[in-house]
């Protein structure tokens, strides 16, 4: 399978992923010291909803479209919505969607640093074209084409000594969960105090349970949180039904907000009565 995110940009999974990403960055911004964000699978950076691929699925209408149409959005969505609006001149019917590197760059400060990787050859070219418009070369480093997993060894630990690693692979390879676990183990050997956020689709509960066990079994793994959102029950075979994060060393402030964020997203994005959300510690706080 050759995964292309343009078919799914701005869908419910992106809203879940990017809302939590923006909340994490907002808490990193509360301290004056600089930080690094390493995005291992940057995609193309921003997406055009007018393309044939996006129009074929229109998944964004039940994702970011629902959020922008909500007149009673809670305050924790403000940074995320502001980034989307800035790319669309405030239109409630967006034409473009910011990917994770675009969102991170928009929220980071001048003293912070963003490293973005993308392995897919064609997407790497598009990523460079899209992100070059952001300028500020000292703040942004684009490694494309580049294996993002290898960047965990090459770029960690950061000189900044604080920050976030976002691991958001396409999961087109059957051993992707194994690759993620190996990358986490290697990264933690170099940078034990880093915050590592791994996004994943929920398709096979057995595989997800095995992934949780594998991450929890990493030697000396720090506190680790599992966060899940289901827009319908898993037995409703209507495409992707849910997604989640495994988050090592999650920002304390973001964790405290989950009791508000997850119920809101569940109501906003539900596509059946079987929608649900939850979070739990895989490795408890010490």
C-alpha positions as CSV (number, residue, x, y, z in Angstrom):
1,X,0.0,0.0,0.0
2,X,1.3,3.5,-0.9
3,X,-0.3,5.7,1.7
4,X,-1.1,9.4,0.8
5,X,-2.4,11.5,3.6
6,X,-4.1,14.0,1.2
7,X,-7.0,11.6,1.1
8,X,-7.4,12.0,4.9
9,X,-6.1,15.4,5.8
10,X,-8.2,17.3,8.3
11,X,-10.3,14.2,9.2
12,X,-11.2,13.2,12.8
13,X,-7.8,11.6,13.4
14,X,-6.0,14.8,12.4
15,X,-8.2,16.9,14.7
16,X,-7.4,14.5,17.6
17,X,-3.7,14.4,16.8
18,X,-3.2,18.1,16.1
19,X,-5.3,19.4,19.0
20,X,-3.2,17.4,21.4
21,X,0.0,18.5,19.6
22,X,-0.9,22.2,19.9
23,X,-1.7,21.8,23.6
24,X,1.6,20.1,24.2
25,X,3.5,22.9,22.4
26,X,1.5,25.5,24.4
27,X,2.8,24.0,27.6
28,X,6.4,23.9,26.3
29,X,6.0,27.6,25.6
30,X,5.3,28.4,29.2
31,X,9.0,28.0,30.1
32,X,11.5,30.5,28.7
33,X,14.1,27.9,27.9
34,X,14.2,26.8,24.2
35,X,13.1,23.4,23.0
36,X,13.3,21.0,20.0
37,X,10.4,19.5,18.1
38,X,11.4,16.6,16.0
39,X,8.7,15.5,13.5
40,X,9.7,12.1,12.1
41,X,7.0,11.8,9.4
42,X,6.2,15.3,8.3
43,X,4.2,14.5,5.2
44,X,3.9,17.4,2.8
45,X,3.4,20.1,5.5
46,X,0.1,21.5,4.3
47,X,-2.8,20.2,2.3
48,X,-5.2,21.5,-0.3
49,X,-8.8,20.4,0.0
50,X,-9.5,21.3,-3.6
51,X,-7.3,18.5,-4.9
52,X,-9.0,15.5,-6.6
53,X,-7.7,13.2,-3.8
54,X,-9.2,15.3,-0.9
55,X,-12.5,15.8,-2.8
56,X,-12.8,12.1,-3.4
57,X,-13.2,11.4,0.3
58,X,-14.2,14.8,1.8
59,X,-13.1,13.4,5.2
60,X,-12.2,16.9,6.4
61,X,-15.9,17.8,6.6
62,X,-16.4,15.4,9.5
63,X,-13.2,16.5,11.1
64,X,-11.9,20.1,11.0
65,X,-15.1,21.1,9.3
66,X,-17.1,20.2,12.4
67,X,-14.7,22.0,14.7
68,X,-14.7,25.2,12.7
69,X,-18.5,25.1,12.6
70,X,-18.9,24.8,16.4
71,X,-19.8,28.2,17.8
72,X,-19.1,27.1,21.3
73,X,-15.6,25.8,21.0
74,X,-13.7,25.5,24.3
75,X,-10.7,27.7,24.9
76,X,-8.3,24.7,24.6
77,X,-9.0,24.7,20.8
78,X,-8.0,28.3,20.3
79,X,-4.4,27.8,19.2
80,X,-5.2,25.0,16.9
81,X,-8.2,26.8,15.3
82,X,-6.1,30.0,15.0
83,X,-3.5,28.1,12.9
84,X,-6.1,26.7,10.6
85,X,-7.8,30.1,10.2
86,X,-4.5,31.8,9.5
87,X,-4.1,29.4,6.5
88,X,-7.6,30.1,5.3
89,X,-8.2,33.8,6.0
90,X,-10.7,32.8,8.7
91,X,-13.1,31.0,6.3
92,X,-15.5,28.5,8.0
93,X,-15.2,26.3,4.9
94,X,-11.4,25.8,4.7
95,X,-9.5,25.4,1.5
96,X,-6.2,24.3,3.1
97,X,-5.1,22.3,6.1
98,X,-1.8,22.7,8.1
99,X,0.0,19.4,8.8
100,X,2.0,18.8,12.0
101,X,5.2,20.6,10.9
102,X,3.2,23.7,9.9
103,X,1.3,23.8,13.2
104,X,4.5,23.3,15.2
105,X,6.3,26.1,13.3
106,X,3.4,28.4,13.8
107,X,3.3,28.0,17.5
108,X,7.0,27.8,18.3
109,X,9.0,30.8,19.3
110,X,12.2,32.2,17.7
111,X,14.5,30.5,20.2
112,X,13.0,27.1,19.5
113,X,13.9,24.6,16.8
114,X,11.9,22.4,14.5
115,X,13.4,19.4,12.6
116,X,11.1,17.7,10.1
117,X,11.7,14.4,8.3
118,X,9.9,12.7,5.4
119,X,11.0,9.5,3.6
120,X,8.5,9.4,0.7
121,X,10.4,10.8,-2.3
122,X,7.5,12.7,-3.9
123,X,6.2,14.0,-0.6
124,X,9.7,15.1,0.4
125,X,9.9,17.4,-2.6
126,X,6.5,18.8,-1.8
127,X,7.3,19.2,1.9
128,X,10.4,21.3,1.0
129,X,8.3,23.5,-1.4
130,X,5.6,24.1,1.2
131,X,7.8,24.7,4.2
132,X,10.3,27.0,2.4
133,X,7.6,29.6,2.4
134,X,7.9,29.7,6.2
135,X,11.5,31.1,6.1
136,X,13.4,31.4,9.3
137,X,16.1,28.8,8.5
138,X,17.6,28.9,11.9
139,X,14.4,27.7,13.4
140,X,13.6,25.1,10.8
141,X,15.6,22.1,9.4
142,X,14.1,19.9,6.8
143,X,15.6,16.4,6.4
144,X,13.9,15.0,3.3
145,X,14.1,12.4,2.0
146,X,15.1,11.0,5.4
147,X,14.1,8.0,7.5
148,X,12.6,9.6,10.6
149,X,13.4,6.7,12.8
150,X,17.1,7.2,12.0
151,X,16.8,10.8,13.0
152,X,16.1,9.8,16.6
153,X,19.7,8.5,16.8
154,X,21.2,11.4,14.8
155,X,19.4,14.3,16.4
156,X,19.0,13.2,20.0
157,X,19.8,14.4,22.6
158,X,19.1,18.0,21.6
159,X,21.3,20.8,22.8
160,X,18.1,22.4,24.1
161,X,17.7,19.5,26.6
162,X,13.9,19.8,26.3
163,X,11.2,19.2,23.7
164,X,9.0,16.8,21.9
165,X,9.4,14.0,19.4
166,X,6.3,13.4,17.2
167,X,6.2,9.9,15.6
168,X,3.3,9.7,13.1
169,X,4.1,7.0,10.5
170,X,1.7,5.9,7.8
171,X,1.5,2.4,9.1
172,X,1.7,0.9,5.6
173,X,4.2,-1.7,6.7
174,X,3.2,-4.8,8.6
175,X,6.0,-4.4,11.2
176,X,5.4,-0.6,11.8
177,X,4.6,-1.1,15.4
178,X,7.8,-3.0,15.9
179,X,9.8,-0.3,14.2
180,X,8.2,2.3,16.4
181,X,9.0,0.3,19.6
182,X,12.6,-0.1,18.5
183,X,12.9,3.6,17.6
184,X,11.5,4.6,21.0
185,X,14.0,2.3,22.8
186,X,16.9,3.8,20.9
187,X,15.6,7.3,21.5
188,X,15.2,6.8,25.2
189,X,18.8,5.5,25.5
190,X,19.9,8.9,24.2
191,X,17.3,11.2,25.7
192,X,15.4,9.7,28.7
193,X,13.7,13.0,29.6
194,X,12.3,13.7,26.2
195,X,8.5,13.7,25.4
196,X,7.7,11.1,22.8
197,X,4.2,11.2,21.2
198,X,3.4,8.2,18.9
199,X,0.1,8.5,16.9
200,X,-1.4,5.2,15.6
201,X,-4.7,4.1,13.9
202,X,-6.9,1.7,15.8
203,X,-7.7,-1.2,13.4
204,X,-6.8,-4.3,15.3
205,X,-7.3,-4.3,19.1
206,X,-5.0,-7.3,19.5
207,X,-2.1,-5.5,17.7
208,X,-2.8,-2.4,19.8
209,X,-2.7,-4.4,23.1
210,X,0.6,-6.0,21.9
211,X,2.0,-2.6,21.1
212,X,1.1,-1.3,24.6
213,X,2.8,-4.3,26.2
214,X,5.9,-3.8,24.0
215,X,6.3,-0.1,24.9
216,X,5.7,-0.8,28.6
217,X,8.5,-3.5,28.4
218,X,11.1,-1.1,27.2
219,X,13.9,-1.0,29.8
220,X,13.6,2.0,32.2
221,X,10.8,3.5,30.1
222,X,9.5,6.6,31.9
223,X,5.8,7.4,32.6
224,X,3.8,6.5,29.6
225,X,0.2,7.3,28.7
226,X,-2.2,5.7,26.2
227,X,-4.9,8.0,24.8
228,X,-7.7,6.7,22.5
229,X,-10.6,8.2,20.6
230,X,-13.2,6.1,18.8
231,X,-15.8,7.8,16.5
232,X,-17.8,4.6,16.3
233,X,-17.5,1.1,17.8
234,X,-14.7,-1.1,16.4
235,X,-17.1,-3.6,15.0
236,X,-18.7,-1.1,12.6
237,X,-16.7,-1.7,9.4
238,X,-16.9,1.7,7.9
239,X,-13.2,2.7,7.4
240,X,-11.0,3.9,10.2
241,X,-13.0,3.9,13.5
242,X,-10.4,5.3,15.9
243,X,-6.9,6.3,16.7
244,X,-4.7,7.0,19.6
245,X,-1.4,8.2,21.1
246,X,1.2,6.5,23.2
247,X,2.8,9.4,24.9
248,X,6.0,9.0,26.9
249,X,6.7,11.8,29.4
250,X,3.5,13.7,28.4
251,X,3.2,17.4,29.4
252,X,1.6,17.6,32.8
253,X,-0.7,20.4,31.8
254,X,-2.0,18.5,28.7
255,X,-2.7,15.4,30.8
256,X,-4.8,17.5,33.2
257,X,-6.9,18.7,30.3
258,X,-7.8,15.3,28.9
259,X,-10.9,15.0,31.1
260,X,-12.2,18.0,29.1
261,X,-10.6,17.4,25.7
262,X,-11.6,13.8,25.2
263,X,-15.4,14.1,26.0
264,X,-15.5,17.2,23.8
265,X,-13.9,15.5,20.9
266,X,-16.1,12.4,21.3
267,X,-19.2,14.5,21.1
268,X,-17.9,16.6,18.3
269,X,-16.6,13.9,16.0
270,X,-18.9,10.9,16.8
271,X,-20.2,9.1,13.8
272,X,-22.4,6.6,15.7
273,X,-23.6,5.9,19.2
274,X,-20.6,3.7,19.7
275,X,-18.2,6.6,19.9
276,X,-16.0,6.7,23.0
277,X,-12.7,7.9,24.4
278,X,-10.3,7.0,27.2
279,X,-6.8,7.3,28.6
280,X,-4.8,5.3,31.0
281,X,-1.2,5.0,32.2
282,X,0.7,2.1,30.7
283,X,3.7,3.0,32.9
284,X,2.5,4.9,36.0
285,X,4.0,8.1,37.3
286,X,6.6,7.5,39.9
